[in-house]
Amino acid sequence: MKINTIIYFFSALIAGATFSSCEKYLDQNPDMRTEINSVDKVAQLVTSAYPSYNYLAMAETYSDNVNDKGPTVGHNNDPFVSLYSWNDLKDDGNNTPTQYWNGVYSGIAAANQALEAIEMQDLGTDVLPYKGEALLARAYGHFMLVTFFAKAYVPGGANDSPGIPYVTSPETVALAKYDRGTVASVYEQIERDLVEGLPLLRGGEWKVPKYHFTHSAASAFAARFYLFKGEFDKVIQHANNVFEGGDFTGNLRPANTTFRNYTLAEFNQELTMANKNYNLLLSETYSVYQRSNSSGTARYGFGTEKYSGIYNATTVAGAPFYNKGVRWSDNNYTVYIFKEYFHYSNVQAQIGFPYIMQPLFLADEALMNRAEAAIETGDFAAALRDLNLFASVRITNYNAQTHAVTLEKARTFFNEANDKEALIKTVLQFKQIGFMGEGLRWFDILRKRIPVIHNHIDAAGVETFQTLSADDNRRMFQIPQEATIAGIELNPR
């Protein structure tokens, strides 16, 4: 359970929102920094430095992982209706951008309070791993915010469009004013925190390491960050630091072996457990996304078209990936990877807070990021090794002789003459299928400027299509209206 945080931020400050399934803002003295006077207290505080909500509904429903199932299938409740049409949402309820914005800045506030306490107190070298963790958590939070709420970073570009406020000190006054800076300046500050914090994590000890930015998890974050920046040598360097010697063998999700033999209940239980090598960083987030009456049976969601046409379709390797997809009802599917836990605030009244343990970083993603970086640096042999390692744990009865990914297979599958482009498309395909339902596809859509096409079926069964182009401003989620009181301009529409 996360400990209480004590700082309201932006719209949270104004609206008085409550953020986490296991936390409330304190009603007493809002400035208790002098009480954070020991390593143990800093360590406790940093546990609150992670987002208390998730981005799953946002990222999945905006992406090409979903479809209109038709007017007679599923519910028509927001935020899914608005998200599917890329419309702005003013609501701050479950699965909304405002909820995620608030949850991330809540975590950043805790990280900043911990860092200030470390600066003010003489806590010795034992506090350094927690300083590193706070810096990484702050960098991660801002990275996710600039990814969702600003224009995508363009490697080699000016990146001078508005970013998001990079907050580096605890909030001490109500209605403080903030500047968004630029995407470039936000990336510079992310990198500064990342570079400073990552070395401090070596040798750090945590009771449950997978709930914290360990050196391994931070290396996976660095690999993702530098993939966005287009600095591919650094992607490879940091991905190699996720595991000793850069060896991912035996550290990936065992989809075609262990998972295949699990019952659905076992699969759902163990996929997000902290004792699994493939889970690098897990975070407790308040969530209803996993419920059938939320995303599971939404009209605009994971339907038969995507389930059959992408999730279970043949890959470049010549076979589909094994999965445990579940049908809630006709045309309503789920990847069934998020187990709901429930914190009772009142057992007698049977009320409380649903939450999931969300994998923020996976070994599998780090491997695929390394594969893409290898392609970009011209090392196709290394990329193929990584692609084939990924395929070897995903394809039922994998046979290296028949299922190995080759340049020829990739060119033929995508009808692509260019070797590099064929392999990049292979990585993107493997990631889209391999991480369906987890929000990662949206990151690739942003990075690679992939247009998104959504279908719409009217009452007469007529199907039309809507496209979110690479330069559409709606690819930036709208900043919460309440944030304008803090001087933060909204995104253009």
Secondary structure as UniProt FT lines:
FT   HELIX           10..15
FT   TURN            21..22
FT   HELIX           33..35
FT   HELIX           39..46
FT   TURN            47..48
FT   HELIX           56..62
FT   TURN            63..65
FT   STRAND          67..68
FT   TURN            71..72
FT   TURN            78..79
FT   HELIX           80..84
FT   TURN            85..86
FT   TURN            94..95
FT   HELIX           97..120
FT   HELIX           125..127
FT   HELIX           128..149
FT   TURN            155..156
FT   TURN            174..175
FT   HELIX           183..197
FT   HELIX           198..201
FT   TURN            202..203
FT   HELIX           209..211
FT   HELIX           215..229
FT   HELIX           232..240
FT   TURN            241..242
FT   HELIX           244..246
FT   TURN            249..250
FT   TURN            255..257
FT   HELIX           258..261
FT   HELIX           264..270
FT   TURN            271..272
FT   TURN            274..275
FT   TURN            277..278
FT   STRAND          279..286
FT   TURN            289..290
FT   HELIX           292..296
FT   STRAND          300..301
FT   HELIX           304..306
FT   HELIX           307..311
FT   TURN            316..317
FT   STRAND          326..329
FT   TURN            330..331
FT   STRAND          332..334
FT   STRAND          341..346
FT   TURN            347..350
FT   STRAND          351..362
FT   HELIX           363..376
FT   TURN            377..378
FT   HELIX           380..392
FT   TURN            393..394
FT   TURN            396..397
FT   HELIX           400..403
FT   HELIX           407..414
FT   HELIX           419..434
FT   TURN            435..439
FT   HELIX           440..447
FT   TURN            448..449
FT   STRAND          452..457
FT   TURN            459..460
FT   STRAND          463..468
FT   TURN            470..471
FT   HELIX           473..475
FT   HELIX           481..486
//
